[in-house]
Amino acid sequence: MSESSANQALIPGELREIAPAVKRLIAPNGGPMTGPGTNTYLFGEHELAVLDPGPADHDHLARIEAACAGRCRWILTTHTHPDHSPGAAPLARATGATLIGLAAPRHGPQDRTFRPDVEPADGWRLATGEFTLRAVHTPGHASNHVCWLLEGQRMLFTGDHVMGGSTVVIGPPDGNMNAYLASLERLKTLGLAALAPGHGPVLDAPDDVVDALVHHRLGREAKVVAAIDAHPGATRDTLLPVVYADTPAHLHALAAQSLQAHLDRLVENGRARAEDGRYTLARG
């Protein structure tokens, strides 16, 4: 089921079936943090649900409408970052579909045009005669992040909680590293067969993917601790080139967000202290 070695299949604008009654359409917004582009997913054959319509790109929305052919009944989102949900409002106006997802939080770059008809609680289900999607609340990357479990096929549509080919940026104050790690561990309780991310290919061996992500984050955290130990009283910006020496400089502005999330986690967990933006390790 994995597409990790078949990147040639990730073509923006191409409608492709990735599982029974599940199709993927990639938006043309590829970039360093979006891979080939945002994955829009279509579920069903007779009455369709659309997940993450992506940016409000005219051509992409026209392709979604053409693929739905008048059968779009529901529009769902994983979260309200600008590459995932701005297409929802115009698609709903065009189709009359019900909007399902959590409203935008206060902080960070959020899509304020998304005004859901239904805000799903954790465990809420969209059940049709063709498929059932269950909401799995996964805060961390965003406080309003929801993954969607396709029951029966045990495929989890992960938005930006898990991405193919890239780590996820955790940007405080809306993003939270403790919440992100807890949400990752929760995925291992779901008995998953595959992960369908918001960017990149379908991933198999979900527990291995999760373990690798947790290992990466804890490894980065160890670098943060070592950097603070070597430079007590350092600011985030001073720590950044030390902790992310393995990351290209043009990505450091994004890395700074995740570094702040790691620093916040260390403070929250009592492992570090912050005073006027300067960090020291908590001793004893």
C-alpha positions, 0 to 999 in steps of 0.5 A: 500500500505504500507509495514511498518509492513511487513519487512519480505518482504524486502529480498535481491535478491528477485524480488517482484511486488510492483505496477502494472508493477513495481518490486523491487529487493533489493541489498545485501548491507544492513547496518546501513544507507542502511536498508536491502539494496538499492532498485532497481526498474524495470518499464514496461513489454515489454520495461523496465527502471531500477532505481538505479542499486545500487553498482557494485555487480556482483550477483545483476547485474546478477539478474537485467539482468535476470529480464529484459530478454533483455528488458532493454532500460533505466537506471535511477539514483536518485543520484551518491552516491556509494550505488545507481549508480555504477551498472549503467555503467556495466549494460549499457555496458551489455544491451546497455541501455540509462543512465539517471541522473545527473552527479556527483558533485565535493564534497563528496563520488561520483560515477565518473563512472556514465556518463549519456547520458541524464541529465534530467531537473526538469519536464523532462519525460521518456514516453513510451506506458507503463509508464511515469516517471517525474524527480523531482529535490530534492537537499538536501541529494545530489545536484544532487538528483532526485526523479522520479514520476510514473505518473498515479499511483502517486507513487514517487521513492525517492532515499535517499530523503525519506528513510524507517526506517532511517533519511537521512544524509545531508553531506555538502558541497554537502548536504544542509539542507535548500535545503533538507527542501525545497525539502521535502515541495515540495513533498506535492504539488505533490498529491502523493499516495505513496513513494517508497524509495531507502531503506526500504518499500513502505510508504503510507500517503506521506504528513504525512511522510513528516511532520514527517521528517520536524518535526524531523529536526526542533526538532533537530535544536532546540537542536542545538540552545539550545546547542549553547546557553548553550555553546557559542563558542563551536565547532561542535565536542563539540556540537555533543554529546550534540545534538545527546545524543539520538544517539548511539556513533557508529553513531556519525561520520555520525551524525556529517555531519548532525550537520554541515548541521544544523549549516550551515543552522543557519548561512545561515539564520542569526540565528548563527555566525561562527568564526574559527569553533566556533559557537555563536547565533546571537543576535538582 
